[in-house]
Amino acid sequence: MKQYIKISAFLASFIAILIFQSSCTVVRQGETGVKRTFGKYNDKVYTSGLRGFNPFTSTIVKVSTQTENIEVNLNIPSREGLSIQSEVSILYRVVSKSTPDLLRSVGLDYEETIILPVFRSAVADITSKYYAKDMHSGNRGEIEAAILDLMMKNLKDKGIIVEAVLLKSIALPRSLAKAIEDKLEAEQLAQRMEFVLLQEKQEAERKRIQAQGTSDANKIIAAGLTPEILQFKSIEAWLQLSNSPNAKVIISNGSVPMMMNADEIGTVKSAVGSKN
């Protein structure tokens, strides 16, 4: 009899533990919990902590409110009708207080049910207004912002906030990519030639200014060579010659001296002797 009582007590304790464990759940940080009783969602939102419920009639459905990332590979259309391969990231989060309405109207599979369809529709509407080359240039940020705004218009009433749409990679058709590369190379070459021409013009201007300066200096010097200046310079030359220890023959017209070395003197003498 005592053995039977012990077994019954053990079974009762075990069942009580199972019931207790099945009637409690932990809502973690970054999650919200919504109690569902007989298939109906309660309006109350449970935040992080240990939460109890009646396992026979209720359950607590947990939804992440952290920022989530969806990566999508798709072909996006361009204005000229090209199909461009792209990899896109969608960053979104669920608004905690809107979780009950989201579960009632959409359910737990809200990514596949509303986020991705809205995204694909927004991408098609926005990228079809831009040329393919715009998606590969500085207009990428503008395209991302336009897609984000259009998605928010459709999702804001669902309790979902789209934080960012990121075009991570754009794979243009090979022919178009080559054309863009050739155009960029031609533009760089044209800019390089403009720089070279500018350098040449600056160098020509420098030489012109230098020549003009030399010409102006010569004019100033020529204007200052008066007979008195020439006479003064001649006297200076005579003084310098008189201080020289070497033998010289000096020929002068009375104004300007001319000095001759020994070889030149011999040449002059020979010329004079031949004439005599």
Backbone hydrogen bonds, N-H to C=O, Kabsch-Sander energy under -0.5 kcal/mol:
donor,donor_aa,acceptor,acceptor_aa,energy
5,I,1,M,-2.0
6,K,2,K,-2.3
7,I,3,Q,-2.2
8,S,4,Y,-2.4
9,A,5,I,-2.5
10,F,6,K,-2.5
11,L,7,I,-2.6
12,A,8,S,-2.5
13,S,9,A,-2.3
14,F,10,F,-2.6
15,I,11,L,-2.7
16,A,12,A,-2.2
17,I,13,S,-2.4
18,L,14,F,-2.3
19,I,15,I,-2.7
20,F,16,A,-2.5
21,Q,17,I,-2.8
22,S,18,L,-2.6
23,S,19,I,-0.9
24,C,21,Q,-1.1
25,T,51,R,-2.4
27,V,25,T,-0.6
27,V,49,G,-3.1
28,R,26,V,-0.7
31,E,28,R,-1.4
32,T,63,V,-2.3
33,G,46,Y,-2.7
34,V,61,V,-2.4
35,K,44,K,-0.5
36,R,59,T,-3.5
37,T,35,K,-0.5
37,T,40,K,-2.6
38,F,36,R,-0.5
38,F,57,T,-2.2
40,K,37,T,-2.0
42,N,35,K,-3.0
46,Y,33,G,-3.5
49,G,27,V,-2.6
51,R,25,T,-3.4
51,R,49,G,-0.5
53,F,23,S,-2.9
57,T,54,N,-1.1
58,S,54,N,-3.2
59,T,36,R,-1.4
61,V,34,V,-2.9
61,V,59,T,-0.6
62,K,60,I,-0.5
63,V,32,T,-2.7
65,T,30,G,-3.1
66,Q,30,G,-0.8
68,E,92,Y,-3.5
70,I,90,I,-2.4
71,E,69,N,-0.5
72,V,70,I,-0.5
72,V,88,V,-3.2
74,L,72,V,-0.5
74,L,86,S,-2.2
76,I,74,L,-0.6
76,I,84,I,-3.0
78,S,82,L,-1.7
79,R,130,Y,-3.1
81,G,78,S,-1.6
84,I,76,I,-2.8
84,I,82,L,-0.6
85,Q,171,A,-1.2
86,S,74,L,-2.3
87,E,169,S,-1.6
88,V,72,V,-3.0
89,S,166,L,-2.4
90,I,70,I,-2.8
91,L,89,S,-0.5
91,L,164,A,-2.6
92,Y,68,E,-2.1
92,Y,90,I,-0.6
93,R,161,I,-2.0
95,V,159,G,-2.9
98,S,95,V,-0.9
99,T,96,S,-1.6
102,L,98,S,-2.2
103,L,99,T,-2.5
104,R,100,P,-2.2
105,S,101,D,-2.6
106,V,102,L,-2.5
107,G,102,L,-1.9
110,Y,108,L,-1.0
113,T,109,D,-1.7
114,I,110,Y,-2.3
115,I,110,Y,-2.0
116,L,111,E,-2.6
118,V,114,I,-2.2
119,F,115,I,-2.3
120,R,116,L,-2.7
121,S,117,P,-2.1
122,A,118,V,-2.4
123,V,119,F,-2.8
124,A,120,R,-2.1
125,D,121,S,-2.1
126,I,122,A,-2.4
127,T,123,V,-2.5
128,S,124,A,-1.0
129,K,126,I,-1.8
130,Y,127,T,-1.6
134,D,131,Y,-0.9
135,M,131,Y,-0.9
135,M,132,A,-0.7
136,H,132,A,-0.5
136,H,133,K,-0.7
137,S,134,D,-1.2
139,N,134,D,-0.6
140,R,137,S,-1.5
141,G,138,G,-0.6
143,I,139,N,-2.2
144,E,140,R,-2.5
145,A,141,G,-2.2
146,A,142,E,-2.0
147,I,143,I,-2.3
148,L,144,E,-2.3
149,D,145,A,-2.4
150,L,146,A,-2.0
151,M,147,I,-2.2
152,M,148,L,-2.3
153,K,149,D,-1.5
154,N,150,L,-0.9
154,N,151,M,-0.6
155,L,151,M,-1.6
156,K,152,M,-2.1
158,K,155,L,-1.6
159,G,156,K,-0.8
160,I,155,L,-1.4
161,I,93,R,-2.8
162,V,160,I,-0.6
163,E,91,L,-2.4
163,E,161,I,-0.7
164,A,91,L,-1.5
166,L,89,S,-2.7
167,L,165,V,-0.6
168,K,87,E,-1.7
168,K,166,L,-1.3
169,S,87,E,-1.4
171,A,85,Q,-3.2
172,L,170,I,-0.8
177,A,173,P,-2.8
178,K,174,R,-2.4
179,A,175,S,-1.9
180,I,176,L,-2.5
181,E,177,A,-2.3
182,D,178,K,-2.5
183,K,179,A,-2.2
184,L,180,I,-2.5
185,E,181,E,-2.4
186,A,182,D,-2.4
187,E,183,K,-2.4
188,Q,184,L,-2.3
189,L,185,E,-2.3
190,A,186,A,-2.5
191,Q,187,E,-2.3
192,R,188,Q,-2.2
193,M,189,L,-2.5
194,E,190,A,-2.3
195,F,191,Q,-1.9
196,V,192,R,-2.3
197,L,193,M,-2.9
198,L,194,E,-2.1
199,Q,195,F,-2.2
200,E,196,V,-2.5
201,K,197,L,-2.5
202,Q,198,L,-2.3
203,E,199,Q,-2.5
204,A,200,E,-2.8
205,E,201,K,-2.4
206,R,202,Q,-2.1
207,K,203,E,-2.5
208,R,204,A,-2.4
209,I,205,E,-2.4
210,Q,206,R,-2.4
211,A,207,K,-3.0
212,Q,208,R,-2.7
213,G,209,I,-2.3
214,T,210,Q,-2.4
215,S,211,A,-2.8
216,D,212,Q,-2.5
217,A,213,G,-2.3
218,N,214,T,-2.5
219,K,215,S,-2.3
220,I,216,D,-2.2
221,I,217,A,-2.6
222,A,218,N,-3.2
223,A,219,K,-2.4
224,G,220,I,-1.2
225,L,221,I,-0.6
225,L,222,A,-0.9
226,T,224,G,-1.8
230,L,226,T,-2.4
231,Q,227,P,-2.3
232,F,228,E,-2.2
233,K,229,I,-2.6
234,S,230,L,-1.9
235,I,231,Q,-2.0
236,E,232,F,-2.0
237,A,233,K,-2.0
238,W,234,S,-2.4
239,L,235,I,-2.3
240,Q,236,E,-2.2
241,L,237,A,-2.3
242,S,238,W,-2.2
243,N,239,L,-1.2
244,S,241,L,-1.1
249,V,260,M,-1.1
250,I,248,K,-0.6
251,I,249,V,-0.5
251,I,258,M,-2.3
253,N,256,V,-0.9
258,M,251,I,-1.5
260,M,249,V,-1.4
265,I,261,N,-1.8
266,G,262,A,-2.3
267,T,263,D,-2.0
268,V,264,E,-2.2
269,K,265,I,-2.7
270,S,266,G,-2.4
271,A,267,T,-2.0
272,V,268,V,-2.3
273,G,269,K,-2.9
274,S,270,S,-2.2
275,K,271,A,-1.3
276,N,272,V,-1.8
